Amino acid sequence: MAFKKFQDFLGSLVKRQRRLFFIGNEHDSIDELLKKLMGTVGEVSGIVTARQVLDHYSALENELKLEFFKSLERNFNAEERLVEEAFEKYKKNPSSANLNALSKVAEPQRHELLRRLNSTPDATHNLVSMRNDLLGYLKAHPELQSVDDDFVRLFSSWFGRGFLVLQTINWSTSAAILDRIIRYEAVHEIKDWDDLRSRIEPSNRRCFAFFHPALADEPLIFVEVALTKEIPNSIDSILQDRDVRDNEVAEYKTATFYSISNCQPGLKNISFGNFLIKQVVQELQVEFPSIKKFVTLSPIPGFHEWLNDSNDSKGAELADLTEEIKRLSLSTDVIENNGEVIKKGAFNYLLRAKKGKYPLDPVARFHLGNGASIYQLNEGADLSEKGISQSRGTMVNYLYDLNHIEENHEAYATEGGIEYSDKLKPLLVKAS
């Protein structure tokens, strides 16, 4: 609250300074404004100029935004002469002082530019949106990758764990935040306010979100949790609305993370999920000592696409299985009647389909990278249109075993190792 009041005060100050001590011409180009920003020495003039730059950028058409990023890549690198001089000094004398000097001059000027832009009120939100624009240009303009790397490096610092605030989302949460939860839900669509209420108000439902002080009322990531007696094997069993008697609370044995949604596309590749899950586990353990198992009920979003990817080398041992699954129609009846073969295919996809040494499936990479293991495959678990089109209706429970999270994470990070339950071994198709 205090931070928000300070931001409001600073914002009003910037507005007054722009009126009284306007720097430059309203028609200055954005390149001129950038040069002016980098040349400012006064704190207030820098803040005012930063706001001018951000306001100017937001009004640009897409083509001019692209030119803006090209300018950042072209004109705000490290100064080559200074880097060469510092490097020669380091070669002659590889001392800590010379290494620090080299590191300082090797830093692109973009870093300082972005830091100065972030000095003005509400700038963080503007810069997150700016990076979202940048992401849309990278495929066609790979030369801008260095600019994106700079955004990621600075965002990783600005959005470090120490700045994140965990909040419980419930029916008394502000309407503005609840509206964003509805809009940002990325796994299982929230149809309306009644649907939202059924997910956060019952005593066996919880929702937690991370916030950052610089992004008021804007969740960064949130997780929806169902408290149950057993590990759920279908999404319908979770999403159905039902009353829970108070005396059932002590019978909860399992906490299921059934939906995790990143809310800010401009913060892609900035990791929050690991911190979120670990802190939510701590919160739930305090509130519900009876809960001993922490699992997910997760989609397998890349399974269908992998089945139909002719460029993926699945190996002779998987060819017959994948072809059999591909021949099946996407009707609910066919999927329900062929659940076992589909489940077998999904399990082998999670283990065998790779992006480098890590799983191809993005959800698998997230949970396995956080130290979870594959606990259970559930056929016919999501027979919605989305569930069928992505994974032939199959879902997976990833298990967060608190005694093995760190060793699982270490094995995954170093070798790409994937832990899974012994009961899944019969589903494994061995390499020939």
Secondary structure, 3 states (H helix, E strand, C coil): CHHHHHHHHHHHHHHHHHHHCCCCCCCCCHHHHHHHHHHCCCHHHHHHHHHHHHHHHHCCCHHHHHHHHHHHHHHCCCCHHHHHHHHHHHHHCCCHHHHHHHHHHHCCHHHHHHHHHCCCCCHHHHHHHHHHHHHCCCCCCHHHHHHHHHHHHHHHHHCCHHHCEEEECCCCCCHHHHHHHHHHCCCCCCCCHHHHHHHHCCCCEEEEEEECCCCCCCCCEEEEEEEECCCCCCCHHHHCCCCCCHHHHHHCCEEEEEEEEECCHHHCCCCCHHHHHHHHHHHHHHHCCCCCEEEECECCCCHHHHHCCCCCCCCHHHHHHHHHHHHCCCCHHHHHHCHHHHHHHHHHHHHHCEECCEECCHHHHHHHHCCCEEEEEECCCCCCHHHHHHHCCCEEEEECCCCCHHHHHHHHHHHCCCCECHHHHHHCCCCC
